[in-house]
Amino acid sequence: MRGGDRRRLVRRALTSVGPGDGDGGGGGEEQGHASRLWHVTLSVSGKPAPLSEVRRGLEQLAHDHPFLLTSRYADDHAEIRYWEEARDLHDAAAVALRLWGEHRSSAQLPPWEIVGLEVIDRATYHQRVAEGYGPPPAHPVGVHPY
């Protein structure tokens, strides 16, 4: 069943943004769907940690995840905003929900939990900003205290 194996491989390749990104859940019919940009706001919170360690960890996360736009932090919570390229909201959210946990060790992030996630498409983001009720204005790109 060589043809069946090939179809299975093609189908697998089309069900996620890239190797290891999301569990897919789609099928071969999604072959024509292009990636889109999604604005992600990830909120994390937990027990207080030294501000210098929080900042250093977020700076390392920004280095490890080059699409990080900005992050704000305090000793017990942080907000990370960035653009994610993904086929659909499901894939963008799946990547966002893994971001903190997958980088916790390498960036030495605090053992906080994700307490909020917003994923919106580019058009919705720009519409909100134009109407004056978009996300709070971003600081210049980088890591900033609240």
Steps between C-alpha positions, in 0.01 A plus 500: 500500500763742400245753370307483827817565696581797280150644549533457875834683498360783289193525719715520812719772354193711427336476840735731689700815449828317525657196656375470855267803481156406627324173471349591165153362500448585135522299189623521144217736408690778678782487251401833340485698826786743542652607828370817658630736765343485846555747782556309824480633854610245760453579870683305770489527878631334813696542820718812515850468358791748504440762231853464365443127442163560335653760268797281413271205425274708276801643318624145438151400379506795258837377373373141466168603342599770249142606421443630852373856472497617855454374850405672822570356840467537874627270773192275481366529144597579143339562164664396175385634165617381162397406147472133409476363149263205486243338276212567738412616850526145634864471394590850625338431839668159530843656444422780746387258769828309470725808490541557875542135595740415220726795579464491879819299549718643221412863582480432876152649519307502828277195558189703424186374332323636196197694622388663177528468125364715222560414136352728235557526129685791345186669365329492841813637668519793258125563523522520880793738486325721241186515715702590809427191707788280403760358735685750717766682300813291477819630647783497254594146415661333797448410865357771728369520858133587553 
